[in-house]
């Protein structure tokens, strides 16, 4: 099976950018329910759902400090 890398490249780049954004936000924000390292692992292992859950549930209200 031939993988269409040209079609997958933008999806892979977008996923990596989303994980990078989540990691940056985790490093700069206060988090809830889990330690920062756990949120970072969840965001990496469960793209994109881990990042979405972190952004909706894991951040402290009020954003970055």
Order of alpha helices (4+ residues) and beta strands (2+ residues): alpha-alpha-alpha
